[in-house]
C-alpha cells in the first residue's frame, strides 16, 4: 500500500513538473507584444511605414530664433512657423485612401494649420483624407504664438496620426518646451547651487567645522526657497534665491577649507614640537654623557 501511494505521489509530482516546464517553454517562445505596439488607447503607436516626413521651425524674431537655436525651445510669447512635409512611400493600392488626424495644443486653442497638397492650399481639414496615388506632397503649416509661461512648459506643436483600413500609425509627434531666458538662468543657477552645496558637504564632512555647517544650512534654505519659487512660477525670485544659495555654499566651502588648513597647521606644529623636544632630549643626553666622561677623565 505504501509503495502504491509513493508511486502515485511520484507520478503526480513528475506530471506537475512537466506541466510547469511546458508552460515556461511556451512563455519563452511566445512573442511579447506590448499595448504600445498594438497602438492601444493612450499609448504610443508604431511609426508609419507609408509616409516620410521632414519638419522645420522658424521664428521671425531674431532673439526668438537665437533662443530656439541655443536651447532648442520656443521663447515664451514669440511667433513661430512649423512646417511638416509628408511624402508617400512603400505605397500599394491595397492600402487605399488614408486619413490623417491632426492634434495640437494650438488646434485645441482654435488656431488651425493650413494644408497644402501638391503646392495648392486646400485649407484645414481634420481628418484630412489623403490619396497617396495622387497626393505626392502634403505640407502642414502651423503659424502661431508660443504661450506666455512662468516656468519651462512642454507643449505638443503637432501630432499626426495616420489611419488606414487596417491600422493606426504615428506619422510625427513634434513637442517643444516653451521657456524664457530668465527661466533658463534660474534653472542654471539652481543646478549650480546644488553642485556648490554638494562640494561644501564633502569638505565639511572632512573637517566638521561648525561655522561652515551654519553657512551650509543657510545655503540649503536658499536652495529650497529657489525651488519653491520656480515651481510656483516666480523665476526672478528663484534666480535671486539660487544666487544666494551659491554664495552661502561658497562661504561654507571657504570656512571648511580654512578649518581644514588650520587643522593641518596644528598637526604640523604638533609634529614640529615633538621633533624639537626629541632634538632637545638628544642634546641634553649628549651633554650629560660628555660631562660624565669629563669627570672620569
N, C-alpha and C positions, 0 to 999 in steps of 0.2 A: 504493500500500500504506500509506504514511504517512497519507494523507488518510483512509483507511478506519479505521485504528487511532485517529486523532484523533476521528473521528466516533463510533466505538464508545465511547471513553472519555467524550466529552461527553454522549452519551446515558445512559451509566451514572451519571454524576455528577448529571445532571438528575433521573433517576429516584430516586436516593438522597435528594436534597434534597426532592423531592416527598413521599417516604415519611416523612421526619423531620417535615416540616411538617404532614402529615396526623395523625401521632401526637401532636404537640404540640397541635394544634387539638382533637383528641378529648379529651386530658387536661384542657384548659382547660374544656371544656363538661361533662365528667362531674362529677356532684356528689361532693364529698368527704365520705365517711361514716367517722367515726372508730369505733374499737371501743367507745368510751364511748357513742356514740349508739346503737350496736346493743345496748348492755347486756351486753357480753361479761363473762366472768368476771373478777372483781377490779376492774372499772371502774364508774364511776357510771352509773346508769340515768336514763332520761328521767323527769321528773315525771309522775305520773298525771294524765290529764285527767278521770278519773271520780270522784275524791274530793277534797273540800275539807277542810282541817284547821285547827284552832286549838289552840294549846298554851299552857300556863301552868305555872310552877313556884313553889311557895310553901314557906317554912320556918317551922315552929312556933316556933323560937328567934329572938328579936328580933335578936340580934347576927349570926346567920347570914343572916337576911333582909336586914339592912343591908349585910352583906358582898356578898350577891348583887346588891343594888340598886346598890352603888357600883362593884364590879369586874366584874359580870356573870359571876361564878364561884361555885362551891359552896365553902363553907368546909369544910375537912377535918374529918371526924368528925361533921358535922352532919346531922340528919334533914331530909328534904325530900319533897315530893309533886309528881310530874309528872302532869299531866292532858292528854291529847290527845283532841280531839273530831273525829270524822270524819262527814261528811255526803255522801251520793251526789250527783253532778252529771253532766250530759251522759250520763245512763244510757239505754241502749237494750236491749231484750230479747235482741238478738243477742249481747250480752256474756255473758249468763247469770250464773251464780253466780261469785263471785270469792274467791280465798284470800288472806288477809293473813298474812305471815310476820313475826314479831317477833324482833328481835335487840337485845341489850343487854348491857352489862358486868355488870349485876346478874342478868339471867337466867342468864348463864354461871356466876354465883356461887350459883345456886339460889333467887334471890329472884324470885318470879313476880308480874307485874302482874295486876290484875283487869280483866275486860272486861264492860262494861255495854252492853246492846242495848235501845234504846227505854226506858231507865230501869230495866231489870232486870239484876241481876248474874248473869251466866252462868258465872262462874269464869274459869279460864285455859285457853285452847285455842291451840295453836301447831303448825300453822297454824290460823287461825280462818276458817271458811267463812262468807262474808257473802253475803246476798241483797239487792242494792240495791233490789229491788222492795218488800221489807217492812222491811228494817233501815234506818230513816230517820235514826237517830242512834246511832253507836257511840262509846263512851268507853273509852279505855285509861288506867287509873290505876296508876301505879307509886309506891309509898311505900318509901323505902329510906334508908340512911345512907351518906353520902359516905365513901369510904375515907380512912384516915389517910395523908397523903403528906408527904414532906420536901422536895419541890420541885414547881413547877407541873406538873400532870399532866392531859392531856386524856383524857376517857372518853366513850364512847357511852352516853348515857342510854337512848335508844330509837330504833331504826331500824325502819321498817315498809315492807315490800316487798309490792306487790300483784301477784298472778299471775292473769292471765286466760287464756282458752283460746288466745289468740294471742300474748300478750306479757307481759313483766315490766315493772313500773314502780316508781319510788320514790315512796312516799307522803309520808314525812317522815323526816328524819335529824337528831336533836337531840343535839348534843355540847356538853359543857361542860368547862372547866378546873376542876380541884379545886386549891385553894391555901389559904393562911392569911395573916393579917395580917403575921406575921413574914416569911414568904416574899416577900410583895409589898414589904415595906420593904427587904428585902435586895436585891431586883431593882432597886428605885428608886434605892438608894444606889450600886449598881454602875453604873447608867446615868449618875448624877450624877458619879461618879468618872471615867468615860470622857470626859464633857464638860469637866471641870476639867483633865484631862490634855491634852486637845486644845488648850485655851486656853493652858496653860502652854507646850506645844511651840511654839505660834505666837510667843509673846513671846521664848522662849529662842532661837529661830532668828534673831530680830532683834538680839539682844544678845550671844549666845554666852557667857553667864555660866556659869562652871564650877560655882559653888556652886549655882546654880539647877538645873543639869543633874543634880547629885547628888541633889537633892530629887526631881527628876522620875523618876530611876531608882528611887528608893525607892517613889514613888507607883505606878509600873508594876508593881513587885514585889508590893505590897499588892493591886493590882487582879487580878493573876494568881492570887494566893492566894484572893481572894474568889471568883473564877470557879470555881476548882477545888473550893473548899469547897461552893459551891452545887451544882455538878454531882455531887458525892459525897453530897449530901443533908444538909449541915450549914448550914442557913440562918442560925443565930445567929452562927456563926463567919464566914460570908460577909458578914453585915451589919457585923460589927466590922472586918473587913479592908477592906471598902469605905469605911467611915468613915475609917480610917487612910489609905487611898489619897487620899481627898478632902483631908484635912488636909495631906498631903505635897505634893499638887499645888498647893494654895493657897499653901503656903510657897514652892514653886518660882516661882509667879507673882509673889509679893512680892519675892523676891530678884531675879528677872529685871527686874521693874519698877524696883526700886531701882538696878540696874545701868544700866538704860536712862536713868533720871533722872540718875545720876552722869555717864554719858557725855554727856548733853545739857548738864549743867552744865560739864563740861570744855570742850566745844565753845564754850559761851558765854564761859567765862573766856578761852579762847584768842582768841576774836574780840575780847573786851574788851582784852586785852593788845596785840593788833595795832592796835586803834584808838588806844590810849594811846600806843603807840610812834609811830604816824603823827602824832598830835597834837603829841607832844614834838618830833618831827623838824621839823614845820612851824614850831613856835615857835622852835626853835633857828635855823632858816633865816631867819626874820623878824628875830631878834635880830642875827644876823650881818650882814644887809643894813643894818639900822639903824646898826650900828657903822661899817660901810663908808661909809655916807652921812655919818656924823658926822665921820669923818676927812677926807672930801672937802670938807665944808663949812668 
